[in-house]
Amino acid sequence: MSSLPLSLLPPSAISPSAFHQALKLYPSLVEKVYRSKLKNDPKKVADALERDLWRFEVLPAAVAAATAADAASSTGVGRAQVTTQASKKDESKKKRSLPDALDGSSVGGGLTKDAVERLVQWKM
C-alpha cells in the first residue's frame, strides 16, 4: 500500500482555525472547478452550484431539523415548530423549504424520492 504524500496532514494535525479558513475558501474553489469542468457554460455552472448548495447546506439543515423534531416530539415540541425555527435561521434559503427534502410521513423524517434523486444527480 502506498503512504500519504508528505504534503497531506492527518485530520488531527489541522487546527480548528485552519479548518475554518479552508472552509471559507470552498465556495470560490468549487466555482472555479465547475467553471473549468463545465467549460465556462454559465447555465451548467449555475445548476452545478445550486446542486452543491443544496447538498451541503439545504439538505443537512433539513435532516438536522427532522432529527431535532423527532427528538422534540418526545418532549412535546411539534415538528412544524422546529422546522419553522430552523428555516428562520437563514432567510436566503426560504425558497428551498425544508419540507421539500423530507417525507414527513415516514418515521425519522426520511428523504423524499425527489430529494434522493437530486442527491444522486449531485453525485453524478
Steps between C-alpha positions, in 0.01 A plus 500: 500500500623849428541754775353849502699769321702710740293810418181350648445536871289262701170660612616510862791727400270770356400767748138615522598848379683354197197284423264799516734703280503220241123468526464870415690436175267218391240711311754667273693177450195297405386770257842500329493121475149499351594775253798296389315167480192647332697713252372828646138431394308745725181292520680174578722672758200664668315165509805324645544768766131476590528121542814546707330755727202272540722201582723671754263753662130445432487122531705479822283776652187304408634178648614681815159663538325165456731337753438783746127474439505126565689557823273788596184300433572300811524825698183653358649737239340441161689431177349803327626730774856367480497514118377859509774596745766337283377672184498841669875474564581585141238696308701471177414131487126563538421392143663163570270397782592213727185295435603472132779263598327299770213261502311595813295183485794269555644417838819695560428758229635298206592662171240538228550330167573840343767573761668165441494556123646847548773361723588239237501771231742706712727198537515441126 
